[in-house]
Amino acid sequence: MPRTTFRVLTVALAAGMAVGTSLPAFAQSDRRPSRPPLDSLATGDRPCDVVTPTDVRASPILRAVLSDPDGDPVSAQFEVSWNTAGSDSPSRLRVGTTAKASGSPFSWKVPDTVPEGQVSWRVRAKDADGYGPWSDSQHQGRCKYLTDFQVPAAPQVTSPDLPLDSDAWVDAVGRYSSLTFATSSPDVTAYWYSFNGGATTTVRPDEPGAPVTVRLTPPSSGAVLLEVQALDAAGNVSAPTRHTIRVASPADSVARWKLADPAGSLFAEEAAGGQSAWAWPGVTFGADGPSGTSATAAAAFDGSYANGLRAEVTAADPTSTYTVSAWVRPEDTDRGMTAVSQTGFLAPSDFALGTTVGEDGQPSFAFSVPSATGGATRVTGGTPAPGEWSHLTGVHDPVAGTAQLYVDGTLAASGDAAVPEGDSHGYVEIGRELEQDGTHWTGAWHGDLADVRVWDRMVRPEEITDLGHRTPQRTGYWAMDTVRTDESYTDTPGVGGGQSLILAGDAHLDTTDPLTGEGSISLDGDGDHLDSDGHQVDTGRSYTVTAQVRLHEWAPDRDMALFSQGGDEADAFTLRYREADLTWEAVFAHADSGEAGTTTLTAPFGGGTRTFAVQYDSEAGQVRLFMNGHLTDSAPYSAADAWDAYRALQVGRDGAGRGGAHHLDGDVDEVRTYAGVLSASEIRTLSEPGEHPDL
């Protein structure tokens, strides 16, 4: 037998103790330190594994928690061992540490001189009586790790659906495409991929080195950069593989019935010349569409049994991606109604979009798709209001297995959705739904419907936001450049022939130093004000009110209001300067009652001309205050808090229209009211110099 060579190197750290050097004189006892349990050991941040080596890509830090049964201080001794080529015995390296209290954590960074490959390690504790047992004693086994410094090869990417690095444009927005990632490195355990340098997604093969096929949708149209990297178990990352995919603009809807047909029509034309939808009794054309949208007209449904329209076309494949949308205006909210559906045959509808009533008796919007058990899965959200327009969108994602409902462009609900086993041959029904027996109708719509659309793809959230957006309608604009005097009153006319604002008290036109344009209205704070010639703002729905103001004094010593609109006992909104803390505040009452709660927003006080905007956004459930084009404050404000203040718009005072209070001492100009929500960029534009008559 050749002589066995045994090499042991022992190193002492910190205090520089040599192995075998006595520790400081601790309290003597008869018991030595405890054997370290495996669950107190770790290789880096991963638990000790005595079976499968822990993969690492750098020399790790070994960790252990050590204790003594007598509570005496202990030190640690770590040992690593590995096989060296050409040697019959393992190489070993030991290191000792300084002492710590019993139960303390110990660690040691393995030096880079330990070669790449598999390494075993163990640890033991030492007190004044000597060493305790090694952690691998009593057949516990040694912790193992495997160092791997080799970077995997860059992955290969293929796709049957997407042309990679091609000049061809592909219709892929909202549609799933397959991509396969493969590698020549056998130890790859994961792939990273991202689009256009965005968020990274991780996918894992069934076994190391195997390929992975993913189904995904490109994030946008245009030239999209796909980047893929391979990772091994040690965490080594390959060089990236990059491909460009030319994604065409999102495809238009495959079916669309605007329902803007002339009164007396017998059918609704399909916008692209496809299958018309024939009207059944109870449907009439010529109703008004939702204002601020491209839907110029609508169809009215009387809610009678089977009233509706049928288009003999299967617009959506229920096993694939699809989206359905419609503008809806229900007259009835105490029963479930269907705005649009696609019938099944002796089976649940492929989809149904409309309203429902919950067990608590509360109405909501709903999107229904088939369930895995043969019934229907329904997601609900939003609150329908009689006589009010809303935009509904239902999105079916067969890969994620979800159904999503958007109300007025905002995600309202999402739920699990099964994928039917077979294709559908059902027809599109507008304003009704065929029951599962294939004979009877249900969900007859009572109210108006407009612009029904179906896509064979998932419409993106940003597209849905645009679909559900209603352009704010300017309901009043007073440039205050002129006044008109009659025998009984003086007013400043509305631009475009709208309502005028009537001047009261000593309010007068000032053309010597106007805020904007050729004039402003000056108020002296002693009863002066203006009010609209009738109800101006529907405060029960989304609105925006803006105005410019310049106070006559710096930091006035009393409160004063810029504008308001109230009911009998409260102001739905008021914007005023508050003397107590030198701020501007917008106050929104929750009901027409002096005892009602309020929501208050604030903006800092400042001199000179200020442009303010107050806003109620019913879709977001928020009120907002802007000053000089910048959002200064916002707060939740639910539909239950909103109410329609029926009195006139007041400029230069508040007080619920009951004689007025907080009269303004200053100049006002550029007063505007809108039905709907101006965007932040539009509000910024109004704060810029000039009159902006087109906004």
Salt bridges, closest charged atoms under 4 A:
ASP70 OD1 - ARG31 NH2 2.59
GLU79 OE1 - ARG94 NE 2.51
GLU79 OE2 - ARG122 NE 2.95
GLU79 OE2 - ARG142 NH1 3.33
ASP112 OD1 - LYS109 NZ 3.76
ASP136 OD1 - ARG122 NH1 3.40
ASP136 OD2 - ARG142 NE 2.78
ASP165 OD2 - HIS243 ND1 2.63
ASP167 OD1 - ARG246 NE 3.95
ASP171 OD2 - ARG175 NH2 3.04
GLU227 OE1 - ARG242 NE 2.69
ASP252 OD1 - ARG453 NH2 2.75
GLU331 OE2 - ARG329 NH1 2.84
ASP332 OD2 - ARG335 NE 3.11
GLU388 OE1 - ARG541 NE 2.76
GLU429 OE2 - ARG310 NE 2.72
GLU429 OE1 - ARG432 NE 2.94
ASP437 OD2 - HIS440 ND1 2.66
ASP448 OD2 - ARG329 NH1 3.17
ASP451 OD1 - ARG256 NE 2.77
ASP456 OD1 - ARG175 NH2 3.07
GLU462 OE2 - ARG460 NH1 3.55
GLU463 OE1 - ARG457 NH2 2.83
GLU463 OE2 - ARG460 NE 3.28
ASP491 OD2 - ARG484 NH2 2.92
ASP513 OD2 - ARG550 NH1 3.47
ASP531 OD2 - HIS529 NE2 3.97
ASP568 OD1 - ARG647 NH2 3.33
ASP581 OD2 - ARG578 NE 3.39
GLU585 OE2 - ARG576 NE 3.10
ASP617 OD2 - ARG624 NH2 3.01
ASP641 OD1 - HIS590 ND1 3.69
ASP644 OD1 - HIS535 NE2 3.07
ASP654 OD2 - ARG576 NH1 2.99
ASP654 OD1 - HIS662 ND1 2.81
ASP665 OD1 - HIS552 ND1 2.76
ASP667 OD2 - ARG550 NH2 2.99
ASP667 OD1 - HIS552 NE2 2.99
GLU670 OE1 - ARG672 NH2 3.17
